[in-house]
């Protein structure tokens, strides 16, 4: 049976929600494992959207329900080295590919987060 964890289990003790907002503190967006599973978000006045989405994905993966019937699962990333043109120069980068599984009842045209 899947486990419905509270928001604080995923995003730390400062996480909360009400009918219109979700709140979490940037300082809570760190790995709780020893040693840390990932580098946490360094809180700044303006963190990039990509850095926030990235750490939310990694935090969700670290604290997710791992039961067989979990409806949402983030698989460990696959890594590879890729060569990308950046600033007009071909450069090597580490690439991490995350796979997210969402189990949604049949008949939906697109995933509906309200059905998880």
N, C-alpha and C positions, 0 to 999 in steps of 0.2 A: 504494500500500500504506500502511495506517495506521501511524503511528509511536507506539510505546508509550514515552512519556517517563517517566523516573524521578520519584519524588515530589519530589525536590529541584529539578527543573526547574520544577515548578508552585509550590511553597511555600517555596523558599529552602534555603540550605545547612544550616539547623538541622532540616530535616524528616527524619523517620525512621519506620519502622514495624517491628513484629514480629507474631507470631501473634495478639496480643490488643490492641495499642495503636497509635495513630497519634499522632505528636508533631510539632509545628511550633512555632516561636517567633513570638510576636506581632510582634516587631520585623522579621521577614522578610516580613510581609504588607503590602508596599509595592510600588508600580509600579517596575519596573526599566527603563522606557523614559525617554528624554530628549526632550522634557519628559515628566514623569510622566503616564500615561494616567488615573490616578485618585488620589484622596487615600488614603494608606495608613491602616491602623488605628493609632490612638494607644494604645499599651499601657497599660492600667490594671489595677488589682487585680481588678476585676469589669467587663469589657466586656460589653455586652448581647449576648444570643444573636443578635439580628437584625443587629447590626453585624458580628459574626464571620461569620455566613452570607453577608452582603453582600460582605465583602472576599474571602472564599473564592471566591465566584462571579466577582468581577472579576479576581482573580488567575488563576483557571482560564481565563477568557476571554483574558487577556493572553498566556498561555503555552501555549495549546492546540495540538493537532495540527490543521493547516489543510489536510491532504491531502484529496482528493475522497472517499476511503473512510473518513474518520474516523468512528468510531461514536458519538462524543460531541462536540457542538459548541455553543458559546454564541454566538449571534448578537449583533452590536452592539446596544445598547439603543436603543429608539425613545423619544423624549422628547416630552412634551406638558405643558401647564399645565392643572391641574384645580382645581376649587374644592371644598373639603372643610370640613365643620363640625368645628372643633377647639376644645375648651374652650367650647362654646356659641356660637362665632363663626365665620361663614363666612370662610375664608382661602384664598388661592391657594397652590398647591404645585407644584413641578416633579415630574412623574411619569416614571419610567424603567421601561420594560417590557422585560425580557429574555426571549428565546425560547431554550429549550434543546432541542436535537435529540438523541435517543438512538436509535441503530439497534440493534434487538434481533431475533434470529431469530423468524420467525413462530411462532404457536402459544402465545405467552405471554399470560396474562390481564392482567398488569401488568408494567411494566419490571423487569427483574432486573439489578441492577448487576454480578452475577457473570458475566454474558454479554457484558460490554463489554471 
